[in-house]
Structures are given as C-alpha cells and as structure tokens.
Amino acid sequence: MREHSRKELIDKLSRKDFDMDSILKCVDEFSMKDLQSDDRYTESYVRSKYNDHKGPNFISASLRSKGIDANTVDKALSFYDYKDWEKTAIAALEKKTIYRNIEPVKCKMKQKMFLSGRGFSYKTIEYALNEYWKK
C-alpha cells in the first residue's frame, strides 16, 4: 500500500457515499495518530517521481492537484539540487533513444518537447541536451 494525501482520502471516501462529517473526523484522527501525513506522502511521491525521471515542475503541479500546499512541496523538492535534476533529465534522455536515427535538429526539438513534458526547466533541458549530444 502507498501513502495518501489528505485530499485523496477525502475524495476517495466521499465517492463511496460516506457522510462528509464522518470522513473529516476520521481523516483528522488518522492525522493525529500519524497514520496519514501529507509531509510523508509528499516526500515519498517526490522520491518516486524523481526516480521515474520526472522534473520538478511536473512533480509540483501533480502534488498541488492532490491538495498539497506549496510550502510542503517546496520543502520536499529542496532535497534535490539543480545537479540532481540535470542528472535525472540526462537519464530520461538516455532511456528514450528512439530519436537518434532522424536528423539532429528534429531530434533535439523532440527531445526538448519530451523533457518539457516531463516537467524540467529550460535551463535543465539545455544542459541535458548538451551533455547527451557530447556522447
């Protein structure tokens, strides 16, 4: 089983037609007993997505949609510095090498779009492409 955010639990239980007052009471009790923690959920989620070669913009947007506040997201993302994001962007490019057989200009454009869609910043994308094409 995995961690769940407070919002995820509330949404999941409300879809099953539980009373909202009971849901909130239950989720509050889970939080007080440390059975549910948005901090722990966020750290686990960031680590998982980082290992899946996702960028900080993607991770941040994803967590915000799951009800995690910006301070918690920023705190969890701060465990990784810009070198870590560059390294995972390069790893994402190396994992997806299907564009090598087309002309370099088109290939680089597709790779930029790929990394952008994964949530990397422009600066990180440029660095990763330069490193990737040095090989």
N, C-alpha and C positions, 0 to 999 in steps of 0.2 A: 504494500500500500504506500501511497505517497502523501506528503503534506498537502493541505488545502488552505487557501486563503479564507478569511472570514466571509468575504463576499461570495466565494464559490460555495461554501457550506450553506449560507442563507439561500442562495439561488437554488441549489440542489434540493434542499428540504422544502422550499416553497413550491417547487414543481410537483412535489409529491403531496401537495394539498395539506400540509401541516399548518396549524394556526401560527400566525406571524409572532404573536407574543410568546408562544412556547418556543419557537425557533430562536428568537433573540435571547430568551432566558437560557436556553440550552447552550447556545454558542458562547454566551458570556461565561457560563460555568466551565465550558471547555477551556476558554482562555485563562480563567482564574486558576484552573488546575494544570495549566501548561500542556494541555492535550492539543491545543491549537495555538499556533503562534505565527503571525504574519511575518515577523523577522526571520524565523526559522524557515518558513515557506519560501521567502524571498531569496535567502542565501542558497537554499537547495536549488531553486529554479535558475538562478544566475549561473551557478556552477554547472548545472546540466546543459543549459543553452550555450555556455562558453565552450564546453566540451563538444557540442554539436556544431561548432564553428559559426555561431551567430554573433552579430555585433551588438554593441551597447544600445544603439538606437532601437533595434528590433526588440531587445530584451526589455528595455524601459517601457516601450509602448505596450508590449504584451502584459507586463506586470500592472501597468496603470489600468488596463482594461479588466484586470482581475481584482481591482479595488485596492491596490497597494498604493500608499501615499508616496509622494516624490522623495521625501527625506529617507524613507526606508529603502527605496530603490537606489538612491544615490549612495547610501551607506554600503549596500551590498555590492554595487558596481565599483566602489572605491578599492575593493580588494585586488582589482586588476588595474595595472597601469597601461599607458599607451603602447609599451613594448609587447605586453601580453596580447593586446588587441591586434597589433601588427602580425604577431606570430600566428594567431588563430586565423587571420584573414589569408595569410600565405598558405596555411594548411588547408583552408577551404578551396583555394585555387588548385592546389596540388591534387586534392581529392577529385576535382572536376576538371579533367584534362581533355574533354571531348572537343574543345575548340582549337586544338593545336594544328589541325590539318587544314584550316582555312587561312586566308591572308591575314597577316598580323594586325592590320588596322581594325578589321572587322572583329577579329578575335579579342583584341583589347577592349573594344566597345562592349562586346557581350560579357566579358569578364567584369567590367565596371558595373554593368547593369546587375549582374549576378551578385556582386559584393554589396552593391547599394541595396538590393532587395533583402539581403541578409542583415542589414542594419549597421553597416560600417560607415564611418565618416569619410569625407572626400580625401582628407589628408592620409588616413589609413589605407584607403583604396589605392591612392597614388604610390605610396610606399610599397605596398604588397605587390602591385603590378611591376614596379621597377625591380624588385627582388626576384620575382618569379621569372621575369624575362632575361635576367642575367644568366640563368642556368643554360 
